[in-house]
Amino acid sequence: MKITLDYNNMMSDYIGNYGIKIEDITALKPQIEAAISAMKSKRPGMAWRDLPFNQAEVVKDIKAYAAAVKNNFDAFIVLGIGGSALGPLSVQQAINNPYYNELPREKRNGYPKFYVIDNVDPERLANLFSVVEPEKCLFNVITKSGSTSETMSQFMIIKELLDKKLGSGAKDHIVCTTDSKTGNLIKIAGHEGYKTFYIPAEVGGRFSELTPVGLLPAAFAGIDIEAMLKGAAGMDEICSNDDMEKNPAYMYAILNYAAMRQGKNICVMMPYADSLKYMADWYAQLWAESLGKKYDRNGNEVWAGSTPVKSLGVTDQHSQVQLYTEGPFDKIIVLVGVQNYRETVTIPKLYSDLPSLGFLGGVTQNKLIQTEMMATEYALLKSGKPNMTITIPEVNENTVGQFLYFLEMATAFTGELLNINAFDQPGVEEGKNATYAMFGRPGYEEKKRELDSRPAKNEKYIIL
C-alpha cells in the first residue's frame, strides 16, 4: 500500500494557460539536477532521513515504558508547541477514533486519554484542569532547548501543582523529551529524576515527528510506531530515485517551484478525511517555516516561499472552494483522497418521492465523499485552476509514516530548488528574542534597547 500523486491537472495541456508546460520543467533542468545532487551529498547532514532506520533501541525503550506505566494514569498530556505539538496531534487524529477521549478505557485498549496543550492562553490550562486531575496524569514535556518559554511556563505551573499534591512522587508524573546534552530541560530532568527521551541533536523541531517527539505520544495512544517507521522507510526508498517522474516528492516540489515562478505563492492542502485534518496543520508549519526565507544561501534578499493554507473536504467546499474556483490565479490546490475508508455507512432509502433527496438512497457516505472530491477536482479543472491529488490507500500507521516522510522530502527538495536553508527559522527566532527582551531575560539587553527605540504609535491610527 503506497500513496500516489496525480498531477495531470497541474499541466497546461489539461487546464490551459495557467498550467505548467513541459517546457517549463525542461527549462528547470539545471536547478533540478543541482537539487538532486544536493539531496544526495547532503544526506549525511539530514539526520531526519535516518530516523526510519536507526531507532530500534529507542522504539524498544518507548514501548517498554508505555507498557509499564500506561495503567497508572488517566491521561497522557503533551506540553509542546510547533512540531512538538502538531506532529503528535496529527498522528493521534489520523489513527484513532476522533472521539477517543470519550470512549471508555476498555475501548481505548487500556490506554489513557490523550491531550495536547500547545498555547499559553491562560484559559486553556485552566480549562484542562476542569476535566482532568493533574495527580492522575502523565505530562510529556517536549522542548529540545529547554528554554521554549511557552512549554517551560506550562511545565513550571504543572510541576508546582504536582509537587504540592504528590511530594516526591511527582517525578513519576513527568516524562521529558529533549536534547541529550544541552539545554535547561536535560539539567532539570537529571536533577529531578524524570524519565527522559532524547531528540537527536541534528533534527529540527518540524522534522522531529519520527523521533521520540512523536513516537512516545503515539505509543501512549496505542499506535503502532514500528509500522509508522516502516512506512517512512518505504517512502525513503521511493524518494531516493533520481528520476523525477518516479519520485513523487521531487515532482511535488518541482511543480510547486514552477508554480511559484508563475506567481502562484499559495498552496492549499485539502484532505477529504476528518482523520487527516490535522495533517494539513502539521504540513502548514513544515512548509511555511522551512521555505519562508528572506535570504538565499548566497546572502541575497529573495523573500522566498509560498503560503500554506489548510482546508478540509467536504466541509470547506461550502466555505472556501468558491474562492478557489473563481478567485485569482495565485494558488495551487492539493487534494488528499482516501481510497478505502475504515468504516462504511450506507444512506437509507428514504424520501424516494423527492428527487433532490431520493438519489442518495442506498449510496454509501464513502461514495459520497469520494464523488464530492472528484466534483471539486472537476470544478477546478473547468476553471483552469492548477490542482493535484495525493491518494492514500487507507489511513493507517504505515501510510501515515509514508505521508509524513513524503512531505518532509518534498519540502527539503523545494528548499534546494529555491537555494535557501530549509532547516533554520531566523524569523521565528526574532520573535522569541523580542519576547525574552521584554521580560528582561539576562543577555537580551541590546534587544531590549532596540525594542525601546522603535517608533511610538500614532493615535491617529487607533480607533477607540
Backbone hydrogen bonds, N-H to C=O, Kabsch-Sander energy under -0.5 kcal/mol:
donor,donor_aa,acceptor,acceptor_aa,energy
4,T,391,T,-1.9
6,D,389,T,-2.9
7,Y,5,L,-0.6
10,M,7,Y,-1.9
11,M,7,Y,-0.5
11,M,8,N,-1.7
12,S,20,I,-2.0
14,Y,11,M,-1.9
15,I,11,M,-2.2
16,G,12,S,-2.1
19,G,16,G,-2.0
20,I,10,M,-2.7
24,D,21,K,-0.6
25,I,21,K,-1.4
26,T,22,I,-2.5
27,A,23,E,-2.3
28,L,24,D,-0.6
28,L,25,I,-0.9
29,K,26,T,-1.7
32,I,28,L,-2.8
33,E,29,K,-2.8
34,A,30,P,-2.1
35,A,31,Q,-2.3
36,I,32,I,-2.6
37,S,33,E,-2.3
38,A,34,A,-2.3
39,M,35,A,-2.4
40,K,36,I,-1.3
41,S,37,S,-2.7
42,K,38,A,-2.7
43,R,40,K,-0.7
45,G,42,K,-1.6
46,M,42,K,-0.6
46,M,43,R,-1.8
47,A,45,G,-0.9
49,R,46,M,-2.1
50,D,47,A,-1.6
51,L,48,W,-0.6
53,F,50,D,-2.1
54,N,50,D,-1.4
59,V,55,Q,-3.0
60,K,56,A,-2.1
61,D,57,E,-2.2
62,I,58,V,-2.7
63,K,59,V,-2.7
64,A,60,K,-2.1
65,Y,61,D,-2.5
66,A,62,I,-2.7
67,A,63,K,-2.3
68,A,64,A,-1.9
69,V,65,Y,-1.9
70,K,66,A,-2.1
72,N,69,V,-2.1
73,F,70,K,-1.1
74,D,136,K,-3.3
75,A,136,K,-1.0
76,F,113,K,-3.2
77,I,75,A,-0.5
77,I,138,L,-2.9
78,V,76,F,-0.5
78,V,115,Y,-2.9
79,L,140,N,-3.0
80,G,78,V,-0.6
80,G,117,I,-1.5
84,S,81,I,-1.4
85,A,82,G,-1.7
86,L,82,G,-3.1
87,G,83,G,-1.4
89,L,85,A,-2.2
90,S,86,L,-2.5
91,V,87,G,-2.2
92,Q,88,P,-2.2
93,Q,89,L,-2.4
94,A,90,S,-1.9
95,I,91,V,-2.4
96,N,92,Q,-2.3
100,Y,97,N,-1.8
102,E,99,Y,-1.6
103,L,99,Y,-0.7
103,L,100,Y,-1.3
107,K,104,P,-1.5
108,R,104,P,-0.6
108,R,105,R,-1.4
109,N,106,E,-1.1
110,G,105,R,-2.4
111,Y,108,R,-2.0
113,K,74,D,-2.8
115,Y,76,F,-2.2
117,I,78,V,-3.0
118,D,116,V,-0.6
124,R,121,D,-1.6
125,L,121,D,-0.9
126,A,122,P,-1.6
127,N,123,E,-2.5
128,L,124,R,-1.7
129,F,125,L,-1.9
130,S,127,N,-1.0
131,V,128,L,-2.0
132,V,128,L,-1.4
136,K,133,E,-2.8
137,C,134,P,-1.9
138,L,75,A,-2.6
139,F,137,C,-0.5
139,F,173,H,-2.9
140,N,77,I,-3.0
140,N,138,L,-0.5
141,V,139,F,-0.8
141,V,175,V,-2.0
142,I,79,L,-2.7
142,I,140,N,-0.6
143,T,141,V,-0.6
143,T,177,T,-1.9
149,S,147,S,-0.6
152,M,148,T,-2.9
153,S,149,S,-2.1
154,Q,150,E,-1.7
155,F,151,T,-2.5
156,M,152,M,-2.5
157,I,153,S,-1.9
158,I,154,Q,-2.5
159,K,155,F,-3.2
160,E,156,M,-1.9
161,L,157,I,-1.8
162,L,158,I,-2.8
163,D,159,K,-2.9
164,K,160,E,-2.1
165,K,161,L,-1.9
166,L,162,L,-3.4
167,G,162,L,-0.6
167,G,163,D,-1.6
169,G,166,L,-1.9
170,A,167,G,-1.9
171,K,168,S,-0.9
172,D,169,G,-1.3
173,H,170,A,-2.1
174,I,171,K,-1.0
175,V,139,F,-2.7
176,C,195,K,-2.7
177,T,141,V,-2.8
178,T,197,F,-2.2
179,D,144,K,-1.3
184,N,145,S,-1.3
187,K,183,G,-0.9
188,I,184,N,-2.5
189,A,185,L,-3.2
190,G,186,I,-1.9
191,H,187,K,-2.2
192,E,188,I,-2.8
193,G,189,A,-1.9
194,Y,189,A,-1.7
195,K,174,I,-0.8
197,F,176,C,-3.0
199,I,178,T,-2.3
203,V,200,P,-2.0
204,G,202,E,-0.6
207,F,204,G,-1.3
208,S,205,G,-1.5
211,T,208,S,-2.1
214,G,208,S,-0.7
214,G,211,T,-1.5
215,L,211,T,-2.8
216,L,212,P,-1.4
218,A,214,G,-1.9
219,A,215,L,-2.4
220,F,216,L,-1.8
221,A,218,A,-1.4
222,G,219,A,-1.4
223,I,218,A,-2.5
225,I,223,I,-1.2
228,M,224,D,-1.4
229,L,225,I,-2.1
230,K,226,E,-2.1
231,G,227,A,-2.2
232,A,228,M,-2.1
233,A,229,L,-2.3
234,G,230,K,-2.2
235,M,231,G,-2.0
236,D,232,A,-2.1
237,E,233,A,-1.7
238,I,234,G,-1.7
239,C,235,M,-2.9
240,S,237,E,-1.0
241,N,238,I,-1.3
244,M,242,D,-0.8
246,K,243,D,-2.2
247,N,244,M,-0.7
251,M,247,N,-2.4
252,Y,248,P,-2.3
253,A,249,A,-2.1
254,I,250,Y,-2.8
255,L,251,M,-2.6
256,N,252,Y,-2.0
257,Y,253,A,-2.8
258,A,254,I,-2.8
259,A,255,L,-2.2
260,M,256,N,-2.5
261,R,257,Y,-2.0
262,Q,258,A,-0.8
262,Q,259,A,-0.8
263,G,260,M,-2.1
264,K,259,A,-2.6
265,N,263,G,-1.3
266,I,330,D,-0.8
267,C,307,T,-2.8
268,V,266,I,-0.5
268,V,332,I,-2.8
269,M,309,V,-2.9
270,M,268,V,-0.6
270,M,334,V,-3.3
272,Y,336,V,-3.5
273,A,271,P,-0.7
276,L,273,A,-1.5
277,K,274,D,-1.5
279,M,276,L,-0.7
280,A,276,L,-1.1
280,A,277,K,-0.7
281,D,277,K,-0.7
282,W,278,Y,-2.4
283,Y,279,M,-2.7
284,A,280,A,-1.8
285,Q,281,D,-1.5
286,L,282,W,-2.2
287,W,283,Y,-3.0
288,A,284,A,-2.3
289,E,285,Q,-2.6
290,S,286,L,-1.2
291,L,287,W,-1.8
292,G,288,A,-2.0
293,K,291,L,-1.4
293,K,304,A,-0.6
296,D,300,N,-2.2
297,R,419,N,-2.6
299,G,296,D,-1.9
302,V,294,K,-3.6
302,V,300,N,-0.5
303,W,294,K,-1.6
304,A,293,K,-2.8
307,T,265,N,-3.5
309,V,267,C,-2.4
311,S,269,M,-2.2
313,G,271,P,-2.6
316,D,312,L,-4.0
317,Q,314,V,-2.1
318,H,314,V,-0.6
318,H,315,T,-1.4
319,S,316,D,-1.0
320,Q,316,D,-2.9
321,V,316,D,-1.8
323,L,320,Q,-1.0
324,Y,320,Q,-1.6
325,T,321,V,-2.5
326,E,322,Q,-2.2
327,G,323,L,-2.2
330,D,328,P,-1.5
332,I,266,I,-2.3
333,I,386,P,-1.9
334,V,268,V,-3.6
335,L,333,I,-0.7
335,L,388,M,-2.7
336,V,270,M,-2.0
337,G,335,L,-0.6
337,G,390,I,-2.7
339,Q,392,I,-2.4
340,N,393,P,-2.1
341,Y,339,Q,-0.5
347,I,363,V,-3.0
350,L,348,P,-1.7
354,L,351,Y,-2.0
357,L,354,L,-2.4
358,G,354,L,-3.8
359,F,355,P,-0.9
360,L,357,L,-2.0
361,G,358,G,-1.4
362,G,347,I,-2.9
363,V,360,L,-2.2
365,Q,345,V,-3.2
368,L,364,T,-1.9
369,I,365,Q,-2.7
370,Q,366,N,-1.9
371,T,367,K,-2.3
372,E,368,L,-2.4
373,M,369,I,-1.7
374,M,370,Q,-2.0
375,A,371,T,-2.3
376,T,372,E,-2.2
377,E,373,M,-2.6
378,Y,374,M,-2.3
379,A,375,A,-2.5
380,L,376,T,-2.4
381,L,377,E,-2.4
382,K,378,Y,-3.1
383,S,379,A,-1.5
384,G,381,L,-1.3
385,K,380,L,-2.8
387,N,9,N,-1.3
388,M,333,I,-2.2
389,T,6,D,-2.6
390,I,335,L,-3.1
391,T,4,T,-2.1
391,T,389,T,-0.5
392,I,337,G,-3.0
392,I,390,I,-0.5
396,N,394,E,-0.9
400,V,396,N,-2.5
401,G,397,E,-2.2
402,Q,398,N,-2.0
403,F,399,T,-2.6
404,L,400,V,-2.6
405,Y,401,G,-2.0
406,F,402,Q,-2.9
407,L,403,F,-2.2
408,E,404,L,-2.0
409,M,405,Y,-2.6
410,A,406,F,-2.5
411,T,407,L,-2.2
412,A,408,E,-2.4
413,F,409,M,-2.5
414,T,410,A,-2.1
415,G,411,T,-2.1
416,E,412,A,-1.6
417,L,413,F,-2.2
418,L,414,T,-2.3
419,N,415,G,-0.7
419,N,416,E,-0.6
420,I,415,G,-2.3
422,A,420,I,-0.9
424,D,421,N,-0.7
428,V,425,Q,-0.7
429,E,425,Q,-2.0
430,E,426,P,-1.8
431,G,427,G,-1.1
432,K,428,V,-2.1
433,N,429,E,-3.0
434,A,430,E,-2.0
435,T,431,G,-1.9
436,Y,432,K,-2.5
437,A,433,N,-2.4
438,M,434,A,-2.2
439,F,435,T,-1.5
440,G,437,A,-1.4
441,R,436,Y,-2.6
444,Y,441,R,-1.6
448,K,444,Y,-1.8
449,R,445,E,-2.1
450,E,446,E,-2.1
451,L,447,K,-2.4
452,D,448,K,-2.5
453,S,449,R,-1.1
454,R,451,L,-1.6
459,E,457,K,-0.6
461,Y,458,N,-1.9
462,I,459,E,-1.9
464,L,462,I,-0.6
